[in-house]
Amino acid sequence: MRLPSTKTLRAFQLAARSGSFKTAASQLFLTPSAVSHQIRALEEELGVPLFHRGARTLTLTDAGQTYLEEIEYLFERLDTATRELRARAGRSTLRLRVASFFASEFLLPRLAALHAAQPEIDLEIDTDGTGTDVHPPDADVSIVLGSGTWNDLQAHRLFSQTYVPACSPALFARTPITAIEQLDGQTLLVFEARKDGWERWAESAGLQMPRPRKRIAFNNMSSLVRATERSAGIGLIPATLSAERFRSKSLTRLLNHEWTTEDSYFLVHRSEVATRPEVIAFRQWILDELQAGALQAVLPPS
């Protein structure tokens, strides 16, 4: 019997996990129709439907759920065998799932330092689009943003998520904003996942919500920050992770108040990997970086 290809099985696994052909396609760098075609061919090959397809929903059949559990186990065994083989050759591989904005602002600028500190560890880095509290089975360590409750996972809190108003130096030169009333009539940029961000920021400061000329919402923080740097409007920016942008003066922080949300960044992993040397080394490295003040606050202009 001809077995399905690992490519097809991986497409099924990702679609089953996310409940979305579109999400699986983005992770595989394919089109959603290509993933859908792969899954349909797999179902025909197996002779059973794996998904219930609704107008806006995608859920596993009983057969699909059973198959997913077997596929997860087989991929885990394959990953373990590969890791053990590499270890015998004197190499270790650490699979990281990192929130995209954390990756761009903290991890990627420090990759050279991480390599110098841990030259024997190879990295596989997956950046998700949202940074929400998800730790997939094929990751050893994840950096996630959430409230701190994860079943069956060990979590190490890194820092709180805080937001501050910011704009480009050019926009500030044209309109020096030193009071919340001056936000009236401006274009405000906001993160799609926190559409009420400006209201929450104003409320936490005990201030009246400004009356903007317009709002522009972005579905990822990196795009929001780039638009802010290019004078598209005034953005509500993650204060801690944007510290280097403030220091380099690509962004100007406005006003004195920052809104501390209920969420924090956490490093999470399963208990069974906690004693692996590469997990211990990475966890200690990132905690040492933060202890050394890698992300320091920058005050607004006086």
C-alpha positions as CSV (number, residue, x, y, z in Angstrom):
1,M,0.0,0.0,0.0
2,R,1.3,3.4,-1.0
3,L,1.5,5.7,2.0
4,P,0.5,9.4,1.9
5,S,3.4,11.8,1.6
6,T,4.7,13.6,4.7
7,K,3.8,16.9,2.8
8,T,0.2,15.9,2.6
9,L,0.1,14.6,6.2
10,R,1.6,17.9,7.4
11,A,-1.0,19.8,5.5
12,F,-3.7,17.7,7.2
13,Q,-2.1,18.2,10.6
14,L,-1.9,22.0,10.3
15,A,-5.5,22.3,8.9
16,A,-6.8,20.0,11.6
17,R,-5.1,22.0,14.4
18,S,-6.2,25.4,13.2
19,G,-9.6,24.5,11.8
20,S,-8.7,26.5,8.7
21,F,-7.2,25.7,5.2
22,K,-6.2,29.3,5.0
23,T,-4.1,29.2,8.2
24,A,-2.5,25.9,7.2
25,A,-1.7,27.4,3.7
26,S,0.0,30.4,5.3
27,Q,2.2,28.1,7.4
28,L,3.1,26.0,4.4
29,F,3.5,28.9,1.9
30,L,0.8,27.5,-0.3
31,T,-2.6,28.7,-1.5
32,P,-5.7,27.6,0.5
33,S,-7.0,25.9,-2.7
34,A,-3.7,23.9,-2.9
35,V,-4.2,22.7,0.7
36,S,-7.8,21.9,0.2
37,H,-6.9,19.9,-2.9
38,Q,-4.2,18.0,-0.9
39,I,-6.8,17.2,1.8
40,R,-9.4,16.1,-0.7
41,A,-6.9,13.8,-2.4
42,L,-5.9,12.3,1.0
43,E,-9.6,11.6,1.9
44,E,-10.1,9.9,-1.5
45,E,-6.9,7.8,-0.9
46,L,-8.0,6.8,2.6
47,G,-11.7,6.3,1.6
48,V,-13.1,8.3,4.5
49,P,-14.0,12.0,5.0
50,L,-11.6,13.7,7.5
51,F,-13.5,17.0,7.8
52,H,-17.0,18.4,8.1
53,R,-17.0,21.4,5.7
54,G,-19.4,24.2,6.6
55,A,-19.9,27.6,5.0
56,R,-17.6,29.2,7.5
57,T,-16.4,26.2,9.6
58,L,-14.1,23.3,9.3
59,T,-14.3,20.6,11.9
60,L,-12.8,17.0,12.1
61,T,-14.9,13.9,11.7
62,D,-14.5,11.2,14.2
63,A,-12.2,9.4,11.7
64,G,-10.3,12.7,11.2
65,Q,-9.8,13.2,15.0
66,T,-8.5,9.6,15.4
67,Y,-6.2,10.1,12.4
68,L,-4.9,13.4,13.7
69,E,-3.9,11.8,17.0
70,E,-2.0,9.1,15.2
71,I,-0.3,11.6,12.9
72,E,0.7,13.8,15.9
73,Y,2.3,10.8,17.5
74,L,4.2,9.8,14.4
75,F,5.5,13.3,13.8
76,E,6.6,13.5,17.4
77,R,8.5,10.2,17.1
78,L,10.1,11.4,13.8
79,D,11.1,14.7,15.5
80,T,12.6,12.8,18.5
81,A,14.6,10.4,16.3
82,T,15.9,13.3,14.3
83,R,16.9,15.2,17.4
84,E,18.6,12.1,18.9
85,L,20.6,11.6,15.7
86,R,21.7,15.2,15.7
87,A,22.6,15.0,19.4
88,R,24.9,12.0,18.6
89,A,26.6,14.2,16.0
90,G,27.2,16.8,18.7
91,R,24.3,19.2,17.7
92,S,21.1,20.1,19.4
93,T,18.0,21.7,17.8
94,L,15.6,24.0,19.6
95,R,12.3,24.6,17.9
96,L,10.9,28.0,18.8
97,R,7.4,29.4,18.3
98,V,7.6,33.1,18.8
99,A,5.0,35.9,18.6
100,S,5.8,37.8,15.5
101,F,6.3,41.3,17.1
102,F,8.4,39.8,19.9
103,A,10.5,38.1,17.3
104,S,11.1,41.2,15.2
105,E,11.8,43.6,18.1
106,F,13.6,41.3,20.6
107,L,14.8,38.0,19.3
108,L,16.0,38.7,15.8
109,P,18.2,41.7,16.7
110,R,19.9,39.4,19.3
111,L,20.4,36.2,17.2
112,A,24.1,36.8,16.8
113,A,24.4,37.2,20.6
114,L,22.4,34.0,21.2
115,H,24.6,32.1,18.7
116,A,27.7,33.4,20.5
117,A,26.4,32.3,23.8
118,Q,25.1,28.9,22.6
119,P,27.0,28.0,19.4
120,E,26.2,24.3,19.7
121,I,22.4,24.8,19.5
122,D,20.6,25.0,16.1
123,L,17.4,26.9,16.0
124,E,14.1,26.4,14.1
125,I,12.1,29.6,14.5
126,D,8.3,29.8,13.6
127,T,6.7,33.2,14.0
128,D,2.9,33.2,14.3
129,G,0.9,36.2,13.2
130,T,-0.9,37.1,16.4
131,G,1.2,36.2,19.4
132,T,-1.7,34.7,21.2
133,D,-1.3,32.0,23.9
134,V,-0.7,29.0,21.6
135,H,2.0,26.4,22.1
136,P,1.9,23.9,19.3
137,P,2.9,20.2,19.7
138,D,5.9,20.6,17.3
139,A,7.5,23.5,19.3
140,D,9.9,23.0,22.2
141,V,9.6,26.5,23.5
142,S,7.1,29.3,22.8
143,I,7.0,33.0,23.5
144,V,3.4,33.9,23.9
145,L,1.2,36.8,25.0
146,G,-1.6,35.9,27.4
147,S,-3.0,36.0,30.9
148,G,-0.7,33.3,32.3
149,T,-3.0,30.3,32.4
150,W,-1.9,27.3,30.4
151,N,-2.9,23.7,31.1
152,D,-0.1,21.2,31.5
153,L,2.6,23.8,30.5
154,Q,5.4,25.4,32.5
155,A,5.3,29.2,32.1
156,H,8.0,31.8,32.9
157,R,6.7,35.4,33.0
158,L,8.9,37.8,31.0
159,F,7.2,41.2,31.2
160,S,3.9,43.0,31.0
161,Q,2.3,44.3,27.8
162,T,2.0,48.0,28.0
163,Y,0.9,50.6,25.3
164,V,1.8,54.2,24.8
165,P,0.8,56.8,22.1
166,A,3.6,57.5,19.6
167,C,4.2,59.2,16.3
168,S,7.0,59.8,13.8
169,P,9.5,62.7,14.6
170,A,8.3,64.4,11.4
171,L,4.7,64.4,12.6
172,F,5.7,65.6,16.0
173,A,7.7,68.4,14.5
174,R,4.5,69.6,12.6
175,T,2.2,68.9,15.6
176,P,3.9,68.8,19.0
177,I,1.4,66.8,21.0
178,T,1.8,67.4,24.8
179,A,-1.8,67.0,26.0
180,I,-4.5,64.5,25.2
181,E,-6.8,67.2,23.9
182,Q,-4.4,67.7,21.0
183,L,-5.3,64.1,19.8
184,D,-8.7,65.5,18.7
185,G,-8.9,65.6,14.9
186,Q,-5.8,63.3,14.5
187,T,-5.7,59.9,12.7
188,L,-5.4,57.2,15.3
189,L,-3.8,53.8,14.5
190,V,-4.9,50.8,16.4
191,F,-4.3,47.0,16.6
192,E,-7.2,44.9,15.2
193,A,-7.1,42.6,18.2
194,R,-7.4,45.5,20.6
195,K,-9.9,47.8,18.8
196,D,-10.8,49.4,22.1
197,G,-7.2,50.2,22.8
198,W,-7.5,53.9,22.7
199,E,-10.6,53.9,24.9
200,R,-8.8,51.6,27.4
201,W,-5.7,53.8,27.4
202,A,-7.7,57.0,28.1
203,E,-9.9,55.2,30.7
204,S,-6.8,53.9,32.6
205,A,-5.4,57.5,32.7
206,G,-8.8,58.9,33.9
207,L,-9.0,61.1,30.8
208,Q,-11.7,61.9,28.2
209,M,-11.4,59.8,25.0
210,P,-10.0,61.9,22.2
211,R,-12.2,62.5,19.1
212,P,-10.1,61.4,16.1
213,R,-10.6,62.5,12.5
214,K,-10.4,58.8,11.5
215,R,-9.1,55.4,12.8
216,I,-7.1,52.9,10.9
217,A,-6.9,49.3,12.2
218,F,-4.1,46.9,11.5
219,N,-4.2,43.1,11.8
220,N,-0.6,42.9,12.9
221,M,1.5,45.1,15.1
222,S,4.6,45.3,12.8
223,S,2.4,46.9,10.1
224,L,1.0,49.4,12.7
225,V,4.4,50.4,13.9
226,R,5.8,50.8,10.3
227,A,2.7,53.0,9.4
228,T,3.4,55.1,12.6
229,E,7.0,55.6,11.6
230,R,5.9,56.8,8.2
231,S,3.6,59.5,9.6
232,A,0.3,57.7,8.7
233,G,-1.1,58.7,12.1
234,I,-0.6,58.3,15.8
235,G,-0.2,54.7,16.9
236,L,-0.9,53.0,20.2
237,I,2.4,51.1,20.4
238,P,3.7,48.4,22.7
239,A,6.0,50.4,25.0
240,T,8.5,47.8,26.2
241,L,9.2,46.1,22.9
242,S,9.4,49.4,21.0
243,A,12.1,50.8,23.3
244,E,14.8,50.5,20.7
245,R,12.7,52.4,18.2
246,F,12.3,55.2,20.7
247,R,16.0,55.3,21.4
248,S,16.9,55.4,17.7
249,K,14.3,58.2,17.2
250,S,12.3,56.4,14.5
251,L,9.4,56.9,16.9
252,T,8.6,59.7,19.3
253,R,6.7,58.7,22.5
254,L,3.9,61.0,23.4
255,L,2.4,62.0,26.8
256,N,3.3,60.5,30.1
257,H,0.7,57.7,30.6
258,E,1.1,54.1,29.5
259,W,-1.6,51.5,29.7
260,T,-0.6,48.2,31.3
261,T,-2.9,45.5,30.1
262,E,-3.9,42.3,31.8
263,D,-1.6,40.3,29.5
264,S,2.2,39.5,29.7
265,Y,4.7,37.8,27.5
266,F,5.6,34.3,28.8
267,L,8.1,31.7,27.9
268,V,6.2,28.4,28.0
269,H,7.2,24.7,27.4
270,R,5.9,21.3,28.3
271,S,7.2,19.7,31.5
272,E,8.8,16.8,29.5
273,V,11.3,19.1,27.8
274,A,12.1,21.1,30.9
275,T,15.4,19.3,31.6
276,R,16.7,19.3,28.0
277,P,20.0,21.3,28.0
278,E,19.0,23.5,25.0
279,V,15.7,24.4,26.7
280,I,17.5,25.3,29.9
281,A,20.1,27.3,28.1
282,F,17.7,29.3,26.0
283,R,15.4,30.0,29.0
284,Q,18.4,31.2,31.0
285,W,19.7,33.3,28.2
286,I,16.5,35.2,27.6
287,L,16.0,35.8,31.4
288,D,19.5,37.1,31.7
289,E,19.0,39.4,28.7
290,L,15.9,40.9,30.4
291,Q,17.6,41.1,33.8
292,A,20.5,43.0,32.2
293,G,18.0,45.7,31.0
294,A,17.7,44.7,27.3
295,L,14.4,46.5,27.2
296,Q,14.5,49.8,29.0
297,A,11.7,52.3,29.1
298,V,12.1,55.6,27.2
299,L,10.4,58.7,28.5
300,P,8.3,61.0,26.3
301,P,9.7,64.4,25.3
302,S,9.2,67.1,28.0
